[in-house]
Amino acid sequence: MCITKNLDNDSESKLKIQEEKGKFTEMENIIKGEMKSNQDKIKMLVKGLSDPNGLVRRSYAEELGNIGKPALPELINALLNSQEVIQRRAAAKTLKLVGDPSALPHLIKALTNDSDPVVQCSAAGAIAIFGESAVKHLIIILENQEHTEMQHGLAAWCLAFIGANAPNAIKKAAQSKNNNVKSAAISALEEHIRQSKDQEAIELVKNSIDESNENIQIEAIKLVGKLYKIKSLIPLLIKKLKNKSPDIRKASVLSLMQLNIKESRNNIKELLEIEQDKNVRKIIQLALKKID
């Protein structure tokens, strides 16, 4: 009985291997051009994006990436209309390989309308490569309260990824009256400030530390801790240790710790004596150990 079972397993394995070889042979025939037209070739490659084998999908995607712009209509159709979630995910990733900005509005639609979170993430990954061209689309997402928290988070991630590649657009967004946009844009200034030490951008961060919106304050405080030591911002962080919000106090202690600001030790010690929030107390105790 065991022998029979092993034979069955061997037969099944051989069958799977033959099937995979067949798929790669089919793909090679498509790539070699053994199709009636280029459009037929594109359609077959896009169809291959629904294959359950990841390596097969990747091979089809790479070939579509090589074809480039002529593949856009079929890829966009698959992204927005396919009933197969694997194909929609792969189409979003393939549009990233094609790298044509005319796909942007369709990727935005997938990010905001597709029910599958992986499709949304794959669309965001593609959107982020388009730099400044993508910023205005991302701002619209962040401004719209009807979009989900995840969609807002993905849009903010895209802005952060774009960062130093579109400094002027990010700086403009950092002056938005919309809190979601401003918060995301302030965070996205990190790489630009690190590379350029742009005083205008630093001033935007400085002003944001005293914003009325708590989330914007926290993002600005966190950003200061990630950068090199900017002397003009240190007193503002120390001042925030007395803020009524425990989240702002916590972010301030963390940033002072990350920057190893020795002159803040006494202020942090004083905060420990009166701090009631358990989580903030833990961060304070850690900071006092780390700051030498």
N, C-alpha and C positions, 0 to 999 in steps of 0.2 A: 504493500500500500504506500509506504514511504517512497519507494523507488518510482512508483507511478506518479506520486505527487511532485517529486523532483523533476521528472520528465515533463510534466505539465508546466512547471515553473520555468524550465529551460526553454520550452517551446514558446511560452508567453514572452520571455525575455528576448528571444531571437526575433519574434514577431514585432516587438516594439522597436528593436534595432533596425529591422528592415523598414518599418514605417518611417523612422527618423531619417534613414538614408534616402528614402523616397522623397521626403519633404525637401531635403537639401538638394537632391537631384532636380526636383521641380523648380526650386529657387534658382539654381545654377542655369537652368534652361531659360528662365525668365530673364535673368541678368544678361545672358549671352544674346538675348534679342530674338529668341525663337518664338515670337508672338506676331500677330498680324499687324499691330501698330504700337507706337509708343504709349498711346492711351490705354490699350489693352494691357500692356506691361505694367503700367501704373496701377490699374485696377486690380490686377492679380497680386501685386506687391502689397497694396493696401489691405486686400482680403487676408493676406498672410499675417497681418498685424493682430489677427484674432486667434492665431495658433496658440495652443496651451503651453508650448515649449518656449521658454524665455530666450534661448539661444537662436531659435528659428526667427522669433519676432525681431530680435536685435539685428539679424542679418537682413531681413526685409527693410527694417527702419534705416539701416545704414545705406542701403542701395537707394531708397527714396531720398535720403539726404543728399546723395550724390547727384540724383536727377534734379533736385532743387525746385525752383519755382513752378515748373510745369506740373508738379505733383500736388500743388496747393489745393486746387478745387476738390480733389478726391479725399485728401487728408482732412480738410475742413468739414466735408460732408460726413466723414466717419466720426470725427470729433463731436459733432453736434447732433448727429442723427442715428448713429449705430445703436442697435439694441444690445450689443455685446460690450459689457463694461471693460473687458480686457482690451478690446480694439480701441475704445475711446481713450483709455489710459495710454496705450502705445501711440496713438495718433498725436496726442499732446506732446509726448516725448520726441516724436519724429519731427514735429513742427519746430522744435528747438534745434534739431540738426539742420533743418532747411534754413532756418535763421532769416526768414523774410518778414520784415515788419508789417506787411499787409495782412499777416495772420493775427496781428494784435487784437483787433476788435472781437474776433472769433474766440481767441483764447480767454479774453475777459469774460465773454459770454459763458464759456465752459466753467470758469472759476466761480461765477456768480449763480449759474443756473443748474449745473449738473448735480444730481443727487448723491453721486459717489465722492467721498472725501479724497480718495486717491487721485481721481481725475482732477479735482480742484487743485491738489498739490502739484500734480504733473503740469497742469496749465500754468500755475504760478512759477514753476521752474523755468518754463519756456518764456514767460512774460519778462522775467528778470533780466534776460540777456539783451533786451532791446534798449536798455539804458534810458536816456532822456526821453525817447519817444514813448516810453511806457508810463512815465511819471504822471501825466495828466489823467490817464485812464485809472491809475491806482488811487489818485486823489478822489476821483468820483466815487470809487468803491468805499473809501474811508469816510466820505461825507454822507453816504446813504445809510441811515439807521435801520433800514429794512434788511440789510445784509447781516449774516450771522457773525458771531464773535470769531469763529474760525476764519471766515472770509476776510474780516478786518485784519486778523493776525497775519494771514498770508500776504495781504497787500502791504502791510508794514514790513514784513520780511523782504519782500521784493524791493521796497525803497532802500532798506538797509544794504541789500546786495548791490544795488545800483550805486548808492553812496557817492564815492569819489569820482565816478564816471559822469555824473551830472550835478556838480556842486551848485551851480546857479539855480537850477530847478528845485533842488532840495532846500536851498536857503530861502527861496521864495515860499516854498511850502511850509517852512518853519515859522513863517510870519502869518500863516493862515488864522482866520478867526474860528475855524473849526478845531475843537480840542483833539479829536482823533487824528486829524491830519498833522497838526502841530506836534503832538506827542511823537508820532511815528517819524516825522521829519527831523526832529531834534536828535532822536536816537540814531538816525541814518547819517548824521554829520560826522560820526566817529572817525572813519577812515580818512575823510577829507581833511579834518583838522589835524590828525596825526601826520599826514603827508605834507600839508602846506602851512600849518600854523596860521591859517587864515583868521585875521583879527575880527573881521565882520562876522564870521561864523562863531567865533568864541564869544563875541558880544551877544549873539542870539542865545547861546547857551546860558550866559550870565543872566540875561533878562528872564529866561525861562525858569531859573531857580526860584525866582520870586513871583512866578505866575499864580493866579488865583486858583487855577485848576490843579488838583493834587497830583493827578497822573502825569501832567506835564512837568511839574516840579520833580517828581520822582525820576522820570526819564533823564532830566537834565542832571540831577545829582548823580545818578548811576553813571552817566556818560563821563562826568568829571573824573570819577574814580578809575575809568578805563584808559584815560589819556595820560600823557606826561604831566608832571606837576606844573600847573598854571597858577602862579602865586596870587594873582588877583582874585581867584575863585575860592581859595582856601578859607578866608574869613567868612565867606557866605556859607560854606559847609559847616563850619564851627557854629555859626549863628543858628543853623537849622537843627542843632542838637536840642534846642529849647522849643521846637515846634510842637503844637498840640497833637499832631498826627503821629501815632507810633510807626506807621510805615515810612514817613519822611525821616523820623529820627533814626530808624533802622538803616535806611538807605544812606544817610549822612555818615553814620558810624562806619558802615562798610566801605564807603569811598575813602574816608580818612585812613582806614586801616590799609586799603589797597595801595594808597599813595605813601603810606608810612609817615604820616605827618606827626612828628614828635611833639610839636608845640600844641597838639590837640589833646595830649594825654590828660592833663589836669581837667580840661573841660569834660572829657569822657568819664573820668573818675567822679566828677561832681554829678554827672548824669546818673551814674550807677547808684549813687546814694538815694536818689529820689525816684528812679524809674520803677514803675509798677507793672509794666507789660513783661511777661515772662520771656517771650521771644526776643524782645529788644535787649533784655538783661543778658541773655545768652550771647548775643552778638557783641555787646559791650565787653563782657568778660573775655571773649575771644580776641577782640581788638586790643585790649590792654596787654594780652600775652604777645601779640604779634608786633605791636608798635614798640620799637626799641629806641 
